[in-house]
Each structure stands twice: as structure tokens, then as C-alpha cells.
Amino acid sequence: MQDTLTKKIFDVDEVRKDFPILNREVDGKPLVYLDNAATSQKPESVINAISDYYSNYNANIHRGVYSISIKASEAYENAKIKVKEFINAESEREIVFTRGTTEAVNLIAYSYGLENVNEGDEVIISEMEHHANIVPWQVLREKKKAVLKVIPVNDNGELIIDEFKKLLSDKTKIVAVCQISNTLGTINPVKEIVRLAKEKNKNIAVIVDGAQAIHHTKVDVRDIGADFYVFSSHKMYGPMGIGVLYGRAELLEAIPPYQTGGDMISTVSFKGTTYNDIPMKFEAGTPNVEGAVGLTAAISYINNTGFEAIHKQETELLEYATEQLDLIKGLRIIGTAKEKTGVISFVVEGLNALDIGIMLDTSGVAVRTGQHCTEPLMDRFGIPGTVRVSFAFYNTKEEIDIFVNALKKAIEILR
């Protein structure tokens, strides 16, 4: 579905009015929220949609013949259609709702992985992966006596694609990489990675972690060509507790369920159980209906804003913040890829990232500090952690000025 309002004039001051939390203060200072890679703030339309669900048609779905249950069921199923259109999947049957990206990766590892990976087979991930796209494959390696290979990262924070080509072999069964690094902001060439894997063996399953990409850029899963694509609602201005696993229908049909009970069954007897059709086969128990309702509203909000406007605003913020930080003596940005989105991780010589984060909070500035669930990446760069600022289209250059001034003050005090 094409965004219909991408050509409208983007007014960040008007946009900010849609996000109630941006009006609050922290210790008497305006909140400057720069931790959007961890979770985004929610527009009023999303908050209202969830409130409307609980106020007017809260009911369990697929089980009731009464009106509000039918309405809730329709809202849940319509959410899948909305997601299908948003990422250009072929069918809503390919859309599985999970608790988030982490559960989606685990589902693939424990269902597809356990079925298709055997002793000596190889799984390839990258050095910049989030722990959620590392640990499940380590568990699979131990269970199946498989081999885990890692695509290295260069000093700029970019995947070394020539090394990836060397890692591919006749034993490769799975490739799992992020589209955008949550720590570096690096945009990876996932379409090329899929192409290279499929040229080696069309049966290699490629999983793309889109948690950091889905709200920054228009995603077309058919164009990317990945077998699985996963992301979380709360990164894209929707509620927590719900995420999406896109999987090609033939793959989802072929693999066993990850959890059992509830709507994932077709028939149950003490002699045996038959499973429901996809995607319900992978949705055991009472689903997160309010999450689906909120996600639907979030997608509508993104579509109405338009990715063209989002990209322009976030690119300007990234460039401006990078320029300002480069002027600070002793500060080093970790991750300087040519293709990058609105994330900046940095260290300051002689200072602890946590101390900087605490000092920034006293000025109302919210940033992330530490390893960002990418400890192997920190080891790669030989650092204990970073300060990370991450932008959304509702952030402003004025907020960056507040952040930079607060950072300079913090550095002066801590030194």
C-alpha cells in the first residue's frame, strides 16, 4: 500500500502534539527522549485505540458468538491484513503475532531450526547481532551439535561481505542477520545477503531481524527475499508485548508449532491432536488483542506521516548530531558506516558511560548506556560499553542542542 500523504508538509511541532509524553518534564526540565532504539513513544491515536478496545469491545476472540467478541475477532484479523500490506507479504496467512522480535527468533530456532539443522550443519550470524539473535542459535548449536559462524565487522561498523561469502558452504542451513544494528545504526545490505545465500543454496533459510528497521524505512519482504522477517510493535510507535513473525507460507506449513494449547489446535482427543492452519498454528493461548489493535493504529500513523518525511527528518537529525558530537574533544563515535540510520553510539576518553547517562538525566535527557545487548560487538571494539542516542521523527535539533550542552557539562563535571 502506498503512503497517501508523503508529500504533505512535515511540521515537527505539530507531530509532537500527537505524543502526550513529550510534553512532560523531568525534575522541572523538559523531557528530551533520545532512547528510541530501545522503545519509541506512542501517539495519542495508538493510546486511544487501545483505550477504545478496553472500554467498548474487550472480549476473547474466535470463541464468542456475541457481538463484542465478533468485533474483537475482526479487529485482530484485520491487524494481520494491515501488517501484510505494510510489509508487502503475499498473504495474511504468513503473519504470525508473537510477543516481540525475541520470541519470533526463538520460534524460528526451536521450530524450523530443530527440524532442519543436524550435526555438522552451519548457522551464520553477524558480529553486530543483538543477543536475541545470538543466544537462540547458540542453544540450537548445543542441541544439534551444529556449527555457528560469525560475519566480522570492520572498523567502521560495517559487515565484511567478502568474508560472508567465504563463510557460506554446502553445510550452511541458516543465515540470520539484522537489517539495522541497534548499537551502530549500520544499515546492512540484507537483499544482497539473501541473494548470496540463495546463490549458494536455494534451501538456505535467511532470517532478517527488522526490529530496528521497520519504523525507519519502507520494508518489502518480497523484494528483500528473506524466508523470515521479524520485528516488534513497540519500536514502531505501537504497544509493547506484541511482535510479528513473517514467514513464507510453505515454510510455516512445514514446521511444527512452537507452543501448544488454545487456538493452535484443530481437534484434541486422548488419542492425539491435530493442529490448526497457519498462522494460528503458532499462536497458542489467549492472544494479545489490544496489542494488535494498537499495532494497527501505529501502522496507520506511520502511513499517514509517510516514510519520505520520516527519513528526511531523521537523516537531518543524524547529520546535525554527528557534526556537534565530532566537535567534542575526547569523544569517539563507534560506528561510522556509510549507510546508517539515526543511532549514534559514543565513548568519551577516561569517562564511564553509565556516569554520563546519569548526569544527562539530571538535565532531562534520556539516553541508553551500556552494551545494548551486543556484548560481542563491544568486545570487537575493545570497549566496555557506550552512550547511545537514537532518534525518531518527533525529535528536534533544539533537543540535540540541549543534549550536547548537557553532555559538555557532564564531561566537565566528571573530569
JOBELTA-V284695 format. One record per residue. RES is the residue in three letters. SS is DSSP state (h for helix, s for strand, l for the rest). NEAR is the number of other C-alpha atoms within 12 Angstrom. Layout:
RES:SS:NEAR  RES:SS:NEAR
This chain:
MET:l:21  GLN:l:21  ASP:l:22  THR:l:17  LEU:l:20  THR:l:20  LYS:l:17  LYS:l:15  ILE:l:18  PHE:l:24  ASP:l:19  VAL:h:25  ASP:h:18  GLU:h:18  VAL:h:29  ARG:h:25  LYS:l:19  ASP:l:26  PHE:l:29  PRO:h:21  ILE:h:21  LEU:h:31  ASN:h:21  ARG:l:17  GLU:s:19  VAL:s:19  ASP:l:12  GLY:l:13  LYS:s:21  PRO:s:22  LEU:l:29  VAL:s:39  TYR:s:41  LEU:l:43  ASP:s:32  ASN:l:37  ALA:l:42  ALA:l:33  THR:l:30  SER:l:33  GLN:l:37  LYS:l:37  PRO:l:34  GLU:h:26  SER:h:30  VAL:h:35  ILE:h:30  ASN:h:26  ALA:h:31  ILE:h:32  SER:h:20  ASP:h:20  TYR:h:29  TYR:h:20  SER:h:14  ASN:h:17  TYR:l:26  ASN:l:27  ALA:l:28  ASN:l:29  ILE:l:29  HIS:l:26  ARG:l:19  GLY:l:16  VAL:l:14  TYR:l:16  SER:h:18  ILE:h:22  SER:h:22  ILE:h:20  LYS:h:25  ALA:h:35  SER:h:31  GLU:h:23  ALA:h:34  TYR:h:39  GLU:h:29  ASN:h:24  ALA:h:36  LYS:h:38  ILE:h:29  LYS:h:29  VAL:h:44  LYS:h:33  GLU:h:29  PHE:h:37  ILE:h:39  ASN:l:27  ALA:l:34  GLU:l:24  SER:l:25  GLU:h:30  ARG:h:31  GLU:h:37  ILE:s:43  VAL:s:51  PHE:s:46  THR:s:40  ARG:l:32  GLY:l:37  THR:h:39  THR:h:32  GLU:h:32  ALA:h:41  VAL:h:45  ASN:h:34  LEU:h:40  ILE:h:46  ALA:h:40  TYR:h:29  SER:h:28  TYR:h:36  GLY:h:39  LEU:h:30  GLU:h:24  ASN:h:29  VAL:l:33  ASN:l:23  GLU:l:22  GLY:l:22  ASP:l:29  GLU:s:33  VAL:s:45  ILE:s:41  ILE:s:41  SER:s:43  GLU:l:37  MET:l:46  GLU:l:47  HIS:l:38  HIS:h:30  ALA:h:34  ASN:h:44  ILE:l:35  VAL:h:26  PRO:h:31  TRP:h:43  GLN:h:27  VAL:h:22  LEU:h:35  ARG:h:29  GLU:h:20  LYS:h:21  LYS:h:24  LYS:l:19  ALA:l:27  VAL:s:29  LEU:s:34  LYS:s:32  VAL:s:34  ILE:s:34  PRO:l:29  VAL:s:33  ASN:l:24  ASP:l:22  ASN:l:24  GLY:l:36  GLU:l:36  LEU:s:38  ILE:l:24  ILE:h:25  ASP:h:17  GLU:h:21  PHE:h:33  LYS:h:27  LYS:h:19  LEU:h:30  LEU:l:33  SER:l:25  ASP:l:21  LYS:l:26  THR:s:36  LYS:s:40  ILE:s:48  VAL:s:52  ALA:s:48  VAL:s:49  CYS:s:49  GLN:l:47  ILE:s:40  SER:l:48  ASN:l:46  THR:l:50  LEU:l:48  GLY:l:42  THR:s:35  ILE:s:35  ASN:l:37  PRO:l:26  VAL:h:37  LYS:h:26  GLU:h:23  ILE:h:39  VAL:h:39  ARG:h:26  LEU:h:29  ALA:h:37  LYS:h:27  GLU:h:16  LYS:h:24  ASN:l:20  LYS:l:20  ASN:l:22  ILE:l:36  ALA:s:37  VAL:s:45  ILE:s:46  VAL:s:48  ASP:s:49  GLY:l:48  ALA:l:42  GLN:l:46  ALA:l:38  ILE:l:41  HIS:l:43  HIS:l:40  THR:l:32  LYS:l:28  VAL:l:36  ASP:l:27  VAL:h:38  ARG:h:24  ASP:h:19  ILE:h:28  GLY:l:32  ALA:l:41  ASP:l:38  PHE:s:43  TYR:s:49  VAL:s:48  PHE:s:47  SER:s:43  SER:h:47  HIS:h:35  LYS:h:39  MET:h:43  TYR:l:40  GLY:l:41  PRO:l:38  MET:l:33  GLY:l:28  ILE:l:37  GLY:s:43  VAL:s:50  LEU:s:48  TYR:s:52  GLY:s:43  ARG:l:33  ALA:h:24  GLU:h:19  LEU:h:28  LEU:h:31  GLU:h:22  ALA:h:19  ILE:l:27  PRO:l:30  PRO:l:34  TYR:l:31  GLN:l:24  THR:l:22  GLY:l:23  GLY:h:24  ASP:h:28  MET:h:29  ILE:s:26  SER:s:19  THR:s:17  VAL:s:16  SER:s:10  PHE:l:7  LYS:l:7  GLY:s:10  THR:s:15  THR:s:19  TYR:s:29  ASN:l:25  ASP:l:25  ILE:l:33  PRO:l:37  MET:h:36  LYS:h:36  PHE:h:42  GLU:l:35  ALA:l:26  GLY:l:23  THR:l:25  PRO:l:32  ASN:l:36  VAL:h:40  GLU:h:38  GLY:h:39  ALA:h:45  VAL:h:44  GLY:h:42  LEU:h:47  THR:h:39  ALA:h:37  ALA:h:41  ILE:h:40  SER:h:31  TYR:h:33  ILE:h:40  ASN:h:32  ASN:h:25  THR:h:34  GLY:l:30  PHE:h:34  GLU:h:27  ALA:h:32  ILE:h:39  HIS:h:29  LYS:h:27  GLN:h:30  GLU:h:33  THR:h:31  GLU:h:23  LEU:h:33  LEU:h:33  GLU:h:24  TYR:h:25  ALA:h:36  THR:h:33  GLU:h:19  GLN:h:24  LEU:h:31  ASP:h:21  LEU:l:16  ILE:l:23  LYS:l:17  GLY:l:18  LEU:s:28  ARG:s:26  ILE:s:36  ILE:s:37  GLY:l:38  THR:l:30  ALA:l:28  LYS:l:18  GLU:l:23  LYS:s:35  THR:l:44  GLY:l:46  VAL:s:45  ILE:s:46  SER:s:46  PHE:s:42  VAL:s:38  VAL:s:34  GLU:l:19  GLY:l:17  LEU:l:27  ASN:l:25  ALA:h:33  LEU:h:24  ASP:h:27  ILE:h:39  GLY:h:35  ILE:h:24  MET:h:29  LEU:h:37  ASP:h:31  THR:l:26  SER:l:31  GLY:l:29  VAL:s:38  ALA:s:38  VAL:l:42  ARG:s:36  THR:s:34  GLY:s:28  GLN:l:32  HIS:l:33  CYS:l:27  THR:l:31  GLU:h:25  PRO:h:29  LEU:h:39  MET:h:29  ASP:h:16  ARG:h:26  PHE:h:30  GLY:l:15  ILE:l:27  PRO:l:25  GLY:l:34  THR:s:41  VAL:s:40  ARG:s:42  VAL:s:47  SER:s:47  PHE:l:47  ALA:l:48  PHE:l:43  TYR:l:42  ASN:l:42  THR:l:31  LYS:h:29  GLU:h:18  GLU:h:30  ILE:h:35  ASP:h:23  ILE:h:29  PHE:h:37  VAL:h:32  ASN:h:24  ALA:h:29  LEU:h:39  LYS:h:26  LYS:h:19  ALA:h:27  ILE:h:28  GLU:h:18  ILE:h:14  LEU:h:21  ARG:l:15
